Amino acid sequence: MANPEFFHVYKTGPLTIVGFQGKHLSEPRSVDECLDRLLALVGSDVCQLLVVDLAEVGVVSSWVLGILASVQQQGIEVHIYHAADDMQGVLKTTHLDALLDVREGLDHIE
């Protein structure tokens, strides 16, 4: 498989901001590669807070949520922004909204 772009990187450092792209998020076979790339990104810059913008994503596969939970378990706080209504329902049903901080807009990020 070619190296697909799973996410855009908007900012790196203690506050790292990424935006996922919907076109590659439906392929569960990509989970390991995506996780490796995300962990390399947040690990290389001493990231303390990962902000994930889902504005370009309509539906997110469960494996993506697993990746974000794995990042959180590495000790990095994860905030999710612009989750679609269906996604917010999935986060509540799976109780991942208690683990991952789900927010509305990016206005108050510094």
Short mmCIF file of the C-alpha atoms (twelve columns), coordinates in Angstrom:
data_MODEL
# 
_entry.id   MODEL 
# 
loop_
_atom_site.group_PDB 
_atom_site.id 
_atom_site.type_symbol 
_atom_site.label_atom_id 
_atom_site.label_alt_id 
_atom_site.label_comp_id 
_atom_site.label_asym_id 
_atom_site.label_seq_id 
_atom_site.Cartn_x 
_atom_site.Cartn_y 
_atom_site.Cartn_z 
_atom_site.pdbx_PDB_model_num 
ATOM 1   C CA . MET A 1   0.000   0.000  0.000  1 
ATOM 2   C CA . ALA A 2   1.276   3.482  -0.785 1 
ATOM 3   C CA . ASN A 3   1.804   5.822  2.133  1 
ATOM 4   C CA . PRO A 4   -1.545  7.600  2.345  1 
ATOM 5   C CA . GLU A 5   -1.945  10.848 4.176  1 
ATOM 6   C CA . PHE A 6   -4.122  10.085 7.177  1 
ATOM 7   C CA . PHE A 7   -4.066  13.552 8.670  1 
ATOM 8   C CA . HIS A 8   -2.912  17.120 8.115  1 
ATOM 9   C CA . VAL A 9   -0.515  18.548 10.683 1 
ATOM 10  C CA . TYR A 10  -1.395  22.148 11.514 1 
ATOM 11  C CA . LYS A 11  0.858   22.661 14.519 1 
ATOM 12  C CA . THR A 12  3.412   20.634 16.486 1 
ATOM 13  C CA . GLY A 13  4.910   20.994 19.941 1 
ATOM 14  C CA . PRO A 14  3.368   20.730 23.402 1 
ATOM 15  C CA . LEU A 15  0.075   21.591 21.654 1 
ATOM 16  C CA . THR A 16  -0.193  19.550 18.461 1 
ATOM 17  C CA . ILE A 17  -3.131  20.039 16.096 1 
ATOM 18  C CA . VAL A 18  -4.052  17.558 13.373 1 
ATOM 19  C CA . GLY A 19  -6.995  17.192 11.036 1 
ATOM 20  C CA . PHE A 20  -7.971  13.745 9.859  1 
ATOM 21  C CA . GLN A 21  -8.853  13.109 6.216  1 
ATOM 22  C CA . GLY A 22  -11.932 11.016 5.623  1 
ATOM 23  C CA . LYS A 23  -10.770 9.256  2.467  1 
ATOM 24  C CA . HIS A 24  -8.363  6.877  4.235  1 
ATOM 25  C CA . LEU A 25  -10.277 6.332  7.461  1 
ATOM 26  C CA . SER A 26  -12.438 3.506  6.173  1 
ATOM 27  C CA . GLU A 27  -9.537  1.093  5.654  1 
ATOM 28  C CA . PRO A 28  -8.971  -0.909 8.863  1 
ATOM 29  C CA . ARG A 29  -5.811  -2.428 7.380  1 
ATOM 30  C CA . SER A 30  -4.242  1.017  7.761  1 
ATOM 31  C CA . VAL A 31  -4.642  1.109  11.546 1 
ATOM 32  C CA . ASP A 32  -1.052  0.170  12.425 1 
ATOM 33  C CA . GLU A 33  0.471   2.632  9.974  1 
ATOM 34  C CA . CYS A 34  -1.790  5.458  11.121 1 
ATOM 35  C CA . LEU A 35  -1.106  4.734  14.803 1 
ATOM 36  C CA . ASP A 36  2.649   4.586  14.170 1 
ATOM 37  C CA . ARG A 37  2.592   7.925  12.336 1 
ATOM 38  C CA . LEU A 38  0.503   9.623  14.997 1 
ATOM 39  C CA . LEU A 39  2.599   8.283  17.881 1 
ATOM 40  C CA . ALA A 40  5.793   9.333  16.067 1 
ATOM 41  C CA . LEU A 41  4.384   12.820 15.608 1 
ATOM 42  C CA . VAL A 42  3.296   13.350 19.206 1 
ATOM 43  C CA . GLY A 43  6.350   11.598 20.632 1 
ATOM 44  C CA . SER A 44  8.861   13.627 18.638 1 
ATOM 45  C CA . ASP A 45  7.697   17.013 19.905 1 
ATOM 46  C CA . VAL A 46  6.986   16.286 23.571 1 
ATOM 47  C CA . CYS A 47  3.301   16.711 22.895 1 
ATOM 48  C CA . GLN A 48  1.104   17.202 25.952 1 
ATOM 49  C CA . LEU A 49  -2.171  17.954 24.166 1 
ATOM 50  C CA . LEU A 50  -3.306  16.516 20.840 1 
ATOM 51  C CA . VAL A 51  -6.180  18.386 19.206 1 
ATOM 52  C CA . VAL A 52  -7.951  16.369 16.530 1 
ATOM 53  C CA . ASP A 53  -10.130 18.282 14.072 1 
ATOM 54  C CA . LEU A 54  -12.733 16.043 12.426 1 
ATOM 55  C CA . ALA A 55  -14.289 18.792 10.272 1 
ATOM 56  C CA . GLU A 56  -13.345 16.948 7.031  1 
ATOM 57  C CA . VAL A 57  -14.651 13.619 8.309  1 
ATOM 58  C CA . GLY A 58  -18.269 12.524 8.131  1 
ATOM 59  C CA . VAL A 59  -17.978 9.049  9.606  1 
ATOM 60  C CA . VAL A 60  -15.043 7.654  11.564 1 
ATOM 61  C CA . SER A 61  -14.374 3.931  11.811 1 
ATOM 62  C CA . SER A 62  -14.029 2.456  15.264 1 
ATOM 63  C CA . TRP A 63  -10.332 1.760  14.662 1 
ATOM 64  C CA . VAL A 64  -9.690  5.523  14.498 1 
ATOM 65  C CA . LEU A 65  -11.294 5.933  17.916 1 
ATOM 66  C CA . GLY A 66  -9.067  3.116  19.147 1 
ATOM 67  C CA . ILE A 67  -6.019  4.985  17.876 1 
ATOM 68  C CA . LEU A 68  -7.058  8.153  19.712 1 
ATOM 69  C CA . ALA A 69  -7.679  6.149  22.893 1 
ATOM 70  C CA . SER A 70  -4.200  4.597  22.502 1 
ATOM 71  C CA . VAL A 71  -2.646  8.060  22.251 1 
ATOM 72  C CA . GLN A 72  -4.528  9.091  25.398 1 
ATOM 73  C CA . GLN A 73  -3.207  5.986  27.177 1 
ATOM 74  C CA . GLN A 74  0.329   7.123  26.295 1 
ATOM 75  C CA . GLY A 75  -0.249  10.067 28.649 1 
ATOM 76  C CA . ILE A 76  -1.159  12.624 26.000 1 
ATOM 77  C CA . GLU A 77  -4.419  14.493 26.485 1 
ATOM 78  C CA . VAL A 78  -6.680  14.201 23.420 1 
ATOM 79  C CA . HIS A 79  -9.366  16.735 22.454 1 
ATOM 80  C CA . ILE A 80  -11.733 16.063 19.571 1 
ATOM 81  C CA . TYR A 81  -13.262 19.003 17.700 1 
ATOM 82  C CA . HIS A 82  -16.002 19.163 15.061 1 
ATOM 83  C CA . ALA A 83  -17.246 15.607 15.557 1 
ATOM 84  C CA . ALA A 84  -20.390 14.942 13.541 1 
ATOM 85  C CA . ASP A 85  -23.587 14.233 15.483 1 
ATOM 86  C CA . ASP A 86  -23.360 10.515 14.696 1 
ATOM 87  C CA . MET A 87  -19.780 10.463 15.960 1 
ATOM 88  C CA . GLN A 88  -20.773 12.180 19.187 1 
ATOM 89  C CA . GLY A 89  -23.432 9.505  19.651 1 
ATOM 90  C CA . VAL A 90  -20.851 6.743  19.153 1 
ATOM 91  C CA . LEU A 91  -18.494 8.404  21.642 1 
ATOM 92  C CA . LYS A 92  -21.285 8.566  24.237 1 
ATOM 93  C CA . THR A 93  -22.466 4.996  23.626 1 
ATOM 94  C CA . THR A 94  -18.935 3.600  23.939 1 
ATOM 95  C CA . HIS A 95  -18.173 5.910  26.900 1 
ATOM 96  C CA . LEU A 96  -15.122 7.210  25.051 1 
ATOM 97  C CA . ASP A 97  -16.458 10.712 25.673 1 
ATOM 98  C CA . ALA A 98  -15.331 10.158 29.278 1 
ATOM 99  C CA . LEU A 99  -11.782 9.379  28.074 1 
ATOM 100 C CA . LEU A 100 -11.474 11.764 25.126 1 
ATOM 101 C CA . ASP A 101 -12.461 15.408 25.552 1 
ATOM 102 C CA . VAL A 102 -15.079 16.199 22.884 1 
ATOM 103 C CA . ARG A 103 -15.496 19.899 22.078 1 
ATOM 104 C CA . GLU A 104 -17.420 22.054 19.616 1 
ATOM 105 C CA . GLY A 105 -15.076 24.563 17.929 1 
ATOM 106 C CA . LEU A 106 -11.439 25.526 17.736 1 
ATOM 107 C CA . ASP A 107 -11.988 29.123 18.857 1 
ATOM 108 C CA . HIS A 108 -10.420 28.877 22.320 1 
ATOM 109 C CA . ILE A 109 -7.269  26.903 21.503 1 
ATOM 110 C CA . GLU A 110 -4.091  28.804 22.247 1 
# 
